[in-house]
Amino acid sequence: MTTEQKFVVSIDTLGQDNDLSDDQKRTALETVLKFKETWEQFEADQLTKDRDNRMAFSVSDKEWAAENVEKIKEEEDKFVEEKMGEIEEG
């Protein structure tokens, strides 16, 4: 699930009463575009990392369950037998 994010960039002339030169505007735009590229790459990297971690965790859970299924069944059976014994005694 994703959420679109939008950002607004403004340039404060710090009270100077003059326009920015074309060179200053170009530099600002290049900086913003570089930030945008860096941000998008960072987000893509984090999503990939999260996906890979989730997949690895899922695989390790399945492996653990496969290795321990008999032990789990034995513990469940023992628990049920104990509870049934308590009911019969009660």
KEVEXDREN-448458 format. One record per residue: x, y, z of N, C-alpha, C, O in turn; residue number from 0. Coordinates in pm, whole numbers, padded with zeros to 5 digits. Layout:
// residues N
n.x;n.y;n.z;ca.x;ca.y;ca.z;c.x;c.y;c.z;o.x;o.y;o.z;i
X;Y;Z;X;Y;Z;X;Y;Z;X;Y;Z;NUM
...
This chain:
// residues 90
n.x;n.y;n.z;ca.x;ca.y;ca.z;c.x;c.y;c.z;o.x;o.y;o.z;i
00085;-00116;00000;00000;00000;00000;00091;00124;00000;00189;00130;00074;0
00058;00218;-00081;00140;00338;-00091;00054;00462;-00074;-00068;00458;-00091;1
00118;00569;-00040;00053;00699;-00027;00137;00800;-00103;00257;00813;-00080;2
00073;00870;-00194;00145;00971;-00270;00176;01090;-00180;00090;01137;-00105;3
00298;01137;-00190;00339;01253;-00112;00382;01362;-00208;00450;01336;-00308;4
00342;01483;-00178;00382;01597;-00259;00450;01698;-00168;00413;01715;-00052;5
00550;01764;-00223;00624;01863;-00147;00625;01995;-00224;00620;01999;-00347;6
00631;02102;-00148;00641;02234;-00207;00775;02292;-00164;00813;02283;-00047;7
00845;02349;-00259;00974;02410;-00230;00961;02560;-00253;00913;02605;-00357;8
01004;02634;-00155;01004;02779;-00172;01142;02832;-00140;01217;02771;-00063;9
01174;02944;-00197;01305;03005;-00174;01281;03140;-00108;01211;03226;-00160;10
01341;03155;00008;01328;03279;00084;01448;03367;00052;01563;03327;00071;11
01421;03486;00005;01531;03579;-00027;01580;03653;00096;01662;03744;00086;12
01528;03614;00211;01569;03672;00339;01552;03824;00342;01640;03898;00386;13
01439;03866;00293;01406;04008;00299;01460;04092;00186;01431;04211;00179;14
01538;04033;00099;01590;04111;-00014;01475;04136;-00110;01394;04048;-00137;15
01469;04256;-00160;01360;04293;-00249;01408;04286;-00394;01408;04385;-00466;16
01448;04164;-00434;01490;04146;-00573;01458;04004;-00619;01438;03914;-00537;17
01452;03986;-00747;01423;03855;-00806;01549;03771;-00811;01661;03823;-00810;18
01528;03641;-00816;01641;03550;-00831;01685;03551;-00977;01604;03563;-01069;19
01814;03537;-00997;01866;03530;-01133;01832;03394;-01193;01798;03301;-01120;20
01841;03384;-01324;01816;03256;-01390;01911;03148;-01339;01872;03033;-01322;21
02035;03185;-01313;02135;03091;-01262;02095;03041;-01122;02107;02923;-01093;22
02047;03131;-01038;02003;03092;-00904;01881;02999;-00912;01872;02901;-00838;23
01789;03031;-01000;01671;02945;-01017;01711;02808;-01068;01659;02706;-01021;24
01803;02803;-01164;01849;02677;-01219;01920;02593;-01111;01898;02473;-01101;25
02002;02658;-01031;02072;02588;-00923;01972;02532;-00822;01986;02418;-00776;26
01871;02610;-00788;01769;02565;-00694;01693;02446;-00753;01669;02347;-00682;27
01655;02454;-00878;01582;02344;-00942;01668;02218;-00948;01618;02109;-00922;28
01793;02231;-00983;01883;02115;-00988;01896;02051;-00849;01898;01928;-00837;29
01903;02133;-00746;01914;02083;-00609;01788;02007;-00570;01795;01899;-00511;30
01672;02063;-00604;01545;01998;-00572;01533;01866;-00648;01490;01766;-00590;31
01570;01864;-00774;01561;01740;-00853;01656;01634;-00798;01622;01515;-00796;32
01773;01674;-00755;01869;01579;-00697;01813;01523;-00566;01824;01403;-00539;33
01754;01611;-00486;01691;01565;-00361;01580;01466;-00393;01568;01362;-00327;34
01498;01496;-00491;01387;01409;-00531;01440;01271;-00572;01387;01169;-00528;35
01542;01269;-00654;01601;01141;-00698;01655;01062;-00581;01634;00941;-00571;36
01726;01130;-00492;01784;01065;-00375;01675;01010;-00284;01686;00897;-00236;37
01571;01088;-00262;01460;01046;-00177;01390;00923;-00236;01363;00826;-00165;38
01361;00929;-00366;01292;00816;-00430;01377;00690;-00425;01324;00581;-00404;39
01508;00702;-00445;01596;00586;-00439;01600;00529;-00297;01598;00408;-00278;40
01606;00618;-00199;01606;00575;-00059;01478;00497;-00028;01483;00390;00033;41
01364;00551;-00068;01236;00486;-00043;01229;00350;-00113;01182;00252;-00055;42
01274;00343;-00237;01274;00217;-00310;01364;00115;-00241;01329;-00003;-00229;43
01480;00159;-00195;01572;00070;-00124;01509;00017;00005;01523;-00101;00037;44
01440;00103;00078;01376;00062;00203;01263;-00038;00177;01248;-00135;00251;45
01185;-00014;00073;01078;-00108;00038;01135;-00244;00000;01082;-00347;00040;46
01243;-00243;-00077;01308;-00368;-00116;01361;-00441;00007;01346;-00562;00020;47
01422;-00367;00096;01476;-00426;00220;01363;-00486;00304;01376;-00598;00354;48
01253;-00412;00319;01139;-00463;00395;01082;-00589;00332;01051;-00685;00402;49
01069;-00590;00200;01017;-00707;00131;01109;-00827;00152;01062;-00937;00183;50
01239;-00805;00135;01335;-00915;00152;01334;-00969;00294;01341;-01090;00315;51
01325;-00880;00392;01319;-00924;00532;01192;-01004;00559;01196;-01107;00627;52
01081;-00958;00505;00954;-01029;00524;00960;-01167;00462;00912;-01264;00520;53
01019;-01177;00343;01030;-01307;00276;01121;-01400;00354;01090;-01518;00371;54
01233;-01349;00402;01326;-01432;00479;01262;-01479;00608;01279;-01595;00648;55
01188;-01392;00674;01120;-01429;00798;01015;-01535;00772;01001;-01630;00849;56
00942;-01520;00664;00839;-01617;00627;00901;-01754;00602;00847;-01855;00647;57
01012;-01758;00531;01080;-01884;00502;01130;-01947;00630;01116;-02068;00649;58
01189;-01867;00719;01241;-01923;00843;01128;-01976;00931;01145;-02077;00998;59
01012;-01909;00930;00896;-01959;01005;00851;-02094;00951;00823;-02185;01028;60
00844;-02106;00819;00801;-02231;00758;00900;-02344;00789;00860;-02456;00818;61
01028;-02312;00782;01130;-02413;00812;01120;-02457;00958;01128;-02576;00988;62
01103;-02361;01048;01093;-02395;01190;00970;-02483;01214;00978;-02583;01285;63
00857;-02445;01155;00735;-02522;01172;00752;-02664;01118;00709;-02760;01181;64
00815;-02677;01002;00835;-02810;00943;00923;-02897;01033;00900;-03017;01046;65
01023;-02835;01095;01114;-02910;01181;01050;-02946;01315;01089;-03044;01378;66
00953;-02868;01359;00899;-02884;01493;00752;-02927;01496;00690;-02925;01602;67
00696;-02966;01382;00554;-02999;01377;00518;-03114;01470;00414;-03109;01536;68
00599;-03215;01478;00568;-03329;01566;00572;-03288;01713;00486;-03327;01791;69
00671;-03210;01749;00682;-03162;01887;00560;-03077;01924;00507;-03090;02034;70
00517;-02992;01833;00401;-02907;01857;00276;-02993;01876;00196;-02969;01966;71
00259;-03092;01790;00143;-03181;01800;00143;-03255;01934;00039;-03267;01999;72
00260;-03303;01976;00270;-03373;02105;00233;-03282;02221;00161;-03324;02312;73
00281;-03157;02217;00250;-03062;02323;00100;-03029;02325;00041;-03017;02431;74
00040;-03015;02207;-00103;-02989;02200;-00182;-03107;02254;-00277;-03089;02331;75
-00145;-03228;02215;-00214;-03348;02264;-00204;-03359;02416;-00302;-03391;02483;76
-00085;-03333;02469;-00063;-03340;02613;-00150;-03236;02684;-00211;-03266;02787;77
-00157;-03117;02630;-00239;-03010;02688;-00387;-03050;02690;-00456;-03032;02791;78
-00434;-03103;02577;-00574;-03144;02568;-00603;-03255;02667;-00707;-03253;02734;79
-00514;-03352;02678;-00533;-03463;02773;-00539;-03411;02917;-00622;-03456;02996;80
-00450;-03316;02950;-00451;-03260;03085;-00583;-03188;03113;-00641;-03204;03221;81
-00630;-03111;03017;-00755;-03037;03036;-00875;-03133;03046;-00966;-03111;03125;82
-00873;-03236;02965;-00981;-03335;02970;-00978;-03406;03106;-01084;-03433;03164;83
-00859;-03435;03158;-00847;-03497;03289;-00900;-03406;03398;-00966;-03453;03491;84
-00874;-03278;03389;-00925;-03182;03487;-01077;-03178;03482;-01142;-03169;03586;85
-01134;-03184;03363;-01279;-03179;03347;-01341;-03304;03408;-01443;-03295;03477;86
-01282;-03421;03382;-01333;-03547;03433;-01325;-03553;03586;-01412;-03609;03652;87
-01218;-03494;03641;-01201;-03493;03787;-01295;-03394;03851;-01339;-03414;03965;88
-01326;-03287;03780;-01406;-03177;03836;-01548;-03205;03840;-01626;-03121;03885;89
